[in-house]
Amino acid sequence: MSDNGFKEKAKGVGNKIKGEAKDQWGTATDDPSKKAEGKLDKTKGEVQDSIGDTKNKHNK
């Protein structure tokens, strides 16, 4: 049974939210490493979202 990419998309959303929070915290505290960590998490989330879309397209 396939999840049609749902798990990847859910992970992607989680990472994008976590990344945005870290990015905002880094801005508020003037912490460049936390901002960079947040941007990395957001990018990872975007990739996972794209993987989920690809899996969904291939399972139709």
C-alpha positions in Angstrom: 0.0 0.0 0.0 1.4 3.4 -1.0 1.0 6.6 0.8 1.3 8.6 -2.5 4.0 10.7 -1.1 2.0 11.9 1.9 4.7 11.0 4.5 7.4 12.9 2.6 5.1 15.9 2.2 4.2 15.8 5.9 7.9 15.7 6.9 8.5 18.6 4.5 5.9 20.7 6.1 7.3 19.9 9.5 10.8 20.9 8.5 9.7 24.1 6.8 7.8 25.1 10.0 10.8 24.2 12.2 13.1 26.0 9.9 11.1 29.1 9.8 11.0 29.2 13.6 14.8 28.8 13.9 15.3 31.4 11.2 13.0 33.9 13.1 14.7 33.0 16.4 18.1 33.6 14.9 17.0 37.0 13.6 15.5 37.9 17.0 18.6 36.9 18.9 21.1 38.0 16.3 22.4 34.4 16.0 23.7 33.7 12.5 24.3 30.0 13.1 20.6 29.5 14.2 19.5 31.5 11.1 21.6 29.3 8.9 20.2 26.2 10.6 16.7 27.4 9.9 17.4 28.0 6.3 18.9 24.5 6.0 15.7 23.0 7.6 13.5 25.0 5.2 15.5 23.8 2.2 15.3 20.2 3.4 11.5 20.7 3.8 11.2 22.0 0.2 13.1 18.9 -1.1 10.9 16.5 0.9 7.8 18.3 -0.4 9.1 17.9 -4.0 9.8 14.2 -3.4 6.3 13.8 -2.1 4.9 15.5 -5.2 7.0 13.2 -7.4 5.8 10.1 -5.6 2.2 11.2 -5.9 2.6 11.8 -9.7 4.1 8.4 -10.2 1.4 6.6 -8.3 -1.5 8.0 -10.3 
